[in-house]
Amino acid sequence: MSNTVILGAGIVGCSTAYYLSESPHTQAQSIHLVEPSPELFHCASGLAGGFLAADWFAPSVTPLGALSFKLHKELAEKYDGKRKWGYSPSTGTSLSLDSDVVGGSGEDFLRNGTSRAQAAGARPARGANGPAWLTMAEDASLEIISRENSTAQVDPLRFSRFLLDECLSRGVQLHHPARAISVSKDVKDTLASVRMCAEDGTESDLPCTRIVITAGAWSPKVLSTLFPSANTRIPTAPLAGHSLLLKNPHYNPEAEENGCHAVFATDTLGFSPELFSRVGGEIYIAGLNSTQISLPDVATDIKPDDRAIKRLKDCAAAMVNLPEGGEGMHVLRESLCFRPVTSSGRPIISRIPDEKLGVGMSTRGDNEGGVFVAAGHGAWGISQAPGTGLCMAELIEGRPTSANIQALSLR
Ligand SMILES: Cc1cc2nc3c(=O)[nH]c(=O)nc-3n(C[C@H](O)[C@H](O)[C@H](O)COP(=O)(O)OP(=O)(O)OC[C@H]3O[C@@H](n4cnc5c(N)ncnc54)[C@H](O)[C@@H]3O)c2cc1C
């Protein structure tokens, strides 16, 4: 049996294992997920906002975005996603203090600190009624920027856990905490195994013919560690993001039937806040990003910055209709995590050609071997994860992909 080793058990790694383990061509027991962080999902996959969009993407990512949105819905319907991971329709809105019209597409908002609402690329419908929890300044206007049934909300932590639990129940093997430190080849110079190091320093060889790199912002480092003479690199960079999770003081289970809200505000506080209400009475606040915070070796090796958290709390006090003028703020979680971003704004979902792996390294033919990468999803990895996992499983097995991902190849 030829093993597939998936490096990184975030949402992209778990989605890949999920769809690969559904295939009749691959035995679940031959799929190995490797994760070095002592706490699972203490990374962007567990700490993100969880907003989903069907069509807020650049044309090259449109097929992947649409497929993913459809798969999210199907998974939620099949497995009671509303109860298990808070899947719900959501209304996307843009909050501004002037009459700016949103427009454009792509991910420039991440780099220049403007609002994600720009990516909606639609002219807004004016005069939306805001959610009860939102404080509206007198000169502010709230505009609906999502089309009906084209945006949704999940709790990414519970969704990622669901994917992993499903994989494990099918027989997928999790190595945790452990990391891959080198690869070995056989007499024909073909990839034959990965050397693993467990937390206590014990080393062992895991035979495999395929490696899939799904280590988010750590993916470039994984490639250069395992293939030091590779003549390509994974062109992603880490972008840190702080966030705050609050208890919704206006939580009303009945109103929840009408769906959640996403509010993308223009820059009024030195950054462009994003606020998401979630099923079960949570409000998630983010938008405070930085390229100046270094990626830690292990995801849990970093703590949120006090000043950044203070700014998010100030933002919550200004924008969330809190009891006792902000004194009644109930903070459930303060966090910091890293998105893997690409300069093109496109994720990379690709096989790495054997000739780029470095001198004297090849992989088994007939779709039984290969080194692959799925990384660089930027601000949209939760939304695009199911489609990425399905297409990656298809790519691994040499089948036609369910979405056109040609533009997402490693160049
Ligand atoms: C503040 C914030 C809010 C966001 N909000 C949204 C949103 O609302 N909607 C949306 O769609 N997206 C959102 N995103 C983006 C989304 O979270 C990411 O694109 C997505 O989680 C990336 O998933 P991933 O699996 O590629 O990477 P990660 O989640 O980073 O997972 C990578 C995994 O690889 C592991 N790893 C590290 N080193 C190694 C190694 N050497 N070997 C093996 N594994 C390793 C890590 O420990 C981690 O578990 C947000 C991101 C941030 C930062």
The ligand as a Tripos MOL2 file, in Angstrom:
@<TRIPOS>MOLECULE
LIG
   53    58     1     0     0
SMALL
NO_CHARGES

@<TRIPOS>ATOM
      1 C1         -7.8150   36.9640   11.6070 C.3       1 LIG1
      2 C2         -8.1900   36.0740   10.4610 C.ar      1 LIG1
      3 C3         -9.5210   35.9790   10.0480 C.ar      1 LIG1
      4 C4         -9.8680   35.1710    8.9650 C.ar      1 LIG1
      5 N1        -11.1840   35.0980    8.5890 N.ar      1 LIG1
      6 C5        -11.5260   34.3080    7.5400 C.ar      1 LIG1
      7 C6        -12.8900   34.2190    7.1290 C.ar      1 LIG1
      8 O1        -13.7790   34.8310    7.7180 O.2       1 LIG1
      9 N2        -13.1810   33.4300    6.0390 N.ar      1 LIG1
     10 C7        -12.2230   32.7180    5.3580 C.ar      1 LIG1
     11 O2        -12.5570   32.0490    4.3900 O.2       1 LIG1
     12 N3        -10.9370   32.7620    5.7660 N.ar      1 LIG1
     13 C8        -10.5590   33.5490    6.8190 C.ar      1 LIG1
     14 N4         -9.2500   33.6420    7.1900 N.ar      1 LIG1
     15 C9         -8.2400   32.9060    6.4150 C.3       1 LIG1
     16 C10        -8.1460   31.4420    6.8080 C.3       1 LIG1
     17 O3         -8.1450   31.3460    8.2130 O.3       1 LIG1
     18 C11        -6.8710   30.8070    6.2320 C.3       1 LIG1
     19 O4         -6.7590   31.0730    4.8520 O.3       1 LIG1
     20 C12        -6.9080   29.2900    6.4290 C.3       1 LIG1
     21 O5         -7.1630   28.9520    7.7660 O.3       1 LIG1
     22 C13        -5.5920   28.6520    5.9860 C.3       1 LIG1
     23 O6         -5.6930   27.2870    6.2950 O.3       1 LIG1
     24 P1         -4.4440   26.3400    6.1710 P.3       1 LIG1
     25 O7         -4.8890   24.9820    6.5460 O.co2     1 LIG1
     26 O8         -3.8110   26.5340    4.8260 O.co2     1 LIG1
     27 O9         -3.3640   26.9190    7.2020 O.3       1 LIG1
     28 P2         -3.3410   26.9130    8.7950 P.3       1 LIG1
     29 O10        -4.6660   27.1120    9.3540 O.co2     1 LIG1
     30 O11        -2.2610   27.8600    9.2050 O.co2     1 LIG1
     31 O12        -2.8830   25.4290    9.1400 O.3       1 LIG1
     32 C14        -1.5740   25.0210    8.8640 C.3       1 LIG1
     33 C15        -1.2030   23.9070    9.8110 C.3       1 LIG1
     34 O13         0.1380   23.4760    9.4890 O.3       1 LIG1
     35 C16         0.8170   23.2600   10.6950 C.3       1 LIG1
     36 N5          2.2740   23.2810   10.5120 N.ar      1 LIG1
     37 C17         3.1670   24.2550   10.8230 C.ar      1 LIG1
     38 N6          4.4210   23.8410   10.5720 N.ar      1 LIG1
     39 C18         4.3330   22.5850   10.0770 C.ar      1 LIG1
     40 C19         5.2830   21.6220    9.6610 C.ar      1 LIG1
     41 N7          6.5850   21.8650    9.6840 N.pl3     1 LIG1
     42 N8          4.8350   20.4250    9.2490 N.ar      1 LIG1
     43 C20         3.5070   20.1460    9.2260 C.ar      1 LIG1
     44 N9          2.5670   21.0270    9.6200 N.ar      1 LIG1
     45 C21         2.9640   22.2270   10.0370 C.ar      1 LIG1
     46 C22         0.3100   24.3690   11.6140 C.3       1 LIG1
     47 O14         0.5760   24.0420   12.9770 O.3       1 LIG1
     48 C23        -1.1710   24.3590   11.2800 C.3       1 LIG1
     49 O15        -1.8720   23.4300   12.0560 O.3       1 LIG1
     50 C24        -8.8700   34.4360    8.2790 C.ar      1 LIG1
     51 C25        -7.5490   34.5030    8.7110 C.ar      1 LIG1
     52 C26        -7.1990   35.3220    9.7790 C.ar      1 LIG1
     53 C27        -5.7570   35.3710   10.2090 C.3       1 LIG1
@<TRIPOS>BOND
     1     1     2 1
     2     2     3 ar
     3     2    52 ar
     4     3     4 ar
     5     4     5 ar
     6     4    50 ar
     7     5     6 ar
     8     6     7 ar
     9     6    13 1
    10     7     8 2
    11     7     9 ar
    12     9    10 ar
    13    10    11 2
    14    10    12 ar
    15    12    13 ar
    16    13    14 ar
    17    14    15 1
    18    14    50 ar
    19    15    16 1
    20    16    17 1
    21    16    18 1
    22    18    19 1
    23    18    20 1
    24    20    21 1
    25    20    22 1
    26    22    23 1
    27    23    24 1
    28    24    25 2
    29    24    26 1
    30    24    27 1
    31    27    28 1
    32    28    29 2
    33    28    30 1
    34    28    31 1
    35    31    32 1
    36    32    33 1
    37    33    34 1
    38    33    48 1
    39    34    35 1
    40    35    36 1
    41    35    46 1
    42    36    37 ar
    43    36    45 ar
    44    37    38 ar
    45    38    39 ar
    46    39    40 ar
    47    39    45 ar
    48    40    41 1
    49    40    42 ar
    50    42    43 ar
    51    43    44 ar
    52    44    45 ar
    53    46    47 1
    54    46    48 1
    55    48    49 1
    56    50    51 ar
    57    51    52 ar
    58    52    53 1
@<TRIPOS>SUBSTRUCTURE
     1 LIG1         1 GROUP 0 **** ****
